[in-house]
Amino acid sequence: MKTRVRELRSAAGMTQQRLAELTRVSCRTIISIEKEQYSPSLMLAYRLARVFGVSVEALCCLEENYRREETEHEKLI
């Protein structure tokens, strides 16, 4: 799932390690989210959104991910 974590973290001048500390996860988790290899749980998405002062929907690119999923679904039909 695409997120804005890397973009928001970079804009805040924050390291992956510091973001991991603030959200109580490992640095590896932050790296995996940024590489779209791991989708954060709802609670982690909420904690990330709070750190950056954005909504979960904005953090997780809700509209873009929805359109991507719909396109993939249409290809299967």
C-alpha positions as CSV (number, residue, x, y, z in Angstrom):
1,M,0.0,0.0,0.0
2,K,1.3,3.4,-0.9
3,T,1.7,5.9,1.9
4,R,3.1,9.4,2.3
5,V,5.4,8.3,5.3
6,R,8.7,8.9,3.5
7,E,7.5,12.3,2.1
8,L,6.2,13.5,5.4
9,R,9.2,12.2,7.4
10,S,11.6,13.9,5.0
11,A,9.7,17.2,5.0
12,A,9.9,17.1,8.8
13,G,13.6,16.5,8.7
14,M,13.2,13.3,10.8
15,T,15.2,10.2,10.6
16,Q,13.6,6.8,10.2
17,Q,15.0,5.9,13.7
18,R,13.3,8.9,15.3
19,L,10.0,8.1,13.7
20,A,10.2,4.5,14.8
21,E,10.8,5.7,18.4
22,L,7.9,8.1,18.3
23,T,5.5,5.4,17.0
24,R,6.9,2.6,19.1
25,V,8.0,0.3,16.3
26,S,11.3,-0.9,14.9
27,C,13.2,1.1,12.3
28,R,12.8,-1.9,10.0
29,T,9.0,-1.4,10.2
30,I,9.4,2.2,9.0
31,I,11.7,1.2,6.2
32,S,9.3,-1.5,5.1
33,I,6.4,0.9,5.1
34,E,8.3,3.4,3.1
35,K,9.3,0.7,0.5
36,E,5.6,-0.4,0.3
37,Q,6.6,-3.8,1.5
38,Y,4.4,-3.6,4.6
39,S,1.0,-2.0,5.3
40,P,0.7,-0.4,8.7
41,S,-2.0,-1.6,11.1
42,L,-4.8,0.8,11.8
43,M,-3.3,1.8,15.1
44,L,0.2,2.3,13.6
45,A,-1.4,4.4,10.8
46,Y,-3.1,6.5,13.5
47,R,0.1,7.0,15.4
48,L,2.0,8.0,12.2
49,A,-0.8,10.4,11.3
50,R,-0.7,12.0,14.7
51,V,3.1,12.5,14.5
52,F,2.7,14.4,11.2
53,G,-0.6,16.1,12.0
54,V,-2.5,14.6,9.0
55,S,-5.5,12.3,8.7
56,V,-5.1,8.6,8.3
57,E,-6.8,8.9,4.9
58,A,-4.2,11.5,3.8
59,L,-1.3,9.5,5.2
60,C,-2.4,6.3,3.5
61,C,-3.3,7.9,0.2
62,L,-6.8,6.5,0.5
63,E,-8.2,7.7,-2.8
64,E,-5.1,6.7,-4.8
65,N,-4.9,3.2,-3.2
66,Y,-8.7,2.7,-3.8
67,R,-8.3,3.6,-7.5
68,R,-5.3,1.3,-7.8
69,E,-7.2,-1.6,-6.2
70,E,-10.2,-1.0,-8.5
71,T,-8.0,-1.0,-11.6
72,E,-6.4,-4.3,-10.5
73,H,-9.8,-5.8,-9.9
74,E,-11.0,-4.8,-13.3
75,K,-8.0,-6.5,-14.9
76,L,-9.0,-9.8,-13.3
77,I,-12.5,-9.7,-14.7
